[in-house]
Amino acid sequence: MTRKYQQKKRAENQAETRRRIVDAAVSLHTSIGPARTSISAIASEAGVQRHTVYAHFPDEKSLYGACSAHWADLHPFPDAGSWAAIENPRARFERALRDVYGWYASVADDMELFWRDALLVPEVGGVMDGYDRQTAELADWLASGLGRRSEVRAAVGHVLAFETWRSLVRREGLTNARAVRAMASFVERV
């Protein structure tokens, strides 16, 4: 009985250490960026030694995978299932755009760091490529109800891009609501 208890306690301690490491890495990735985050800084932030970080995450791919999953759990992308119930394609598109722009507003600081470092850290680049694929699939689906022309699909893809939201809201000073109205009008005119 004692051995099982000790094994269970050891497993719980290992899981807690792993969680602290991931929390520390995500905290650093979202404050200074992945490219400026060292294993030593993660270890210090988590209150462990560098070798402990490597014991839990033997390579950067496994560390970034855990961090990305944790970040996505904390900041879930809007659920496209709720949009599927909207029969009118234009209303569906506007609702999706409103939700996506709302999500961008909530994660903008993090996304700016991730995009900045995507070319510098291959693992971050892979995560952001996955995000691009997800956005492209969403654009395909939303555009399919709006028209068959390639220009419509291109416009929807452009409008859904983080950089488009960032330009409209962060640089040009539009509110999310005004940015949604402007981009819905833009797509309608294509």
Secondary structure, 3 states (H helix, E strand, C coil): CHHHHHHHHHHHHHHHHHHHHHHHHHHHHCCCCHHHCCHHHHHHHHCCCHHHHHHHCCCHHHHHHHHHHHHHHHCCCCCCHHHHCCCCHHHHHHHHHHHHHHHHHHHHHHHHHHHHHCCCCHHHHHHHHHHHHHHHHHHHHHHHCCCCCHHHHHHHHHHHCHHHHHHHHHHCCCCHHHHHHHHHHHHHHC
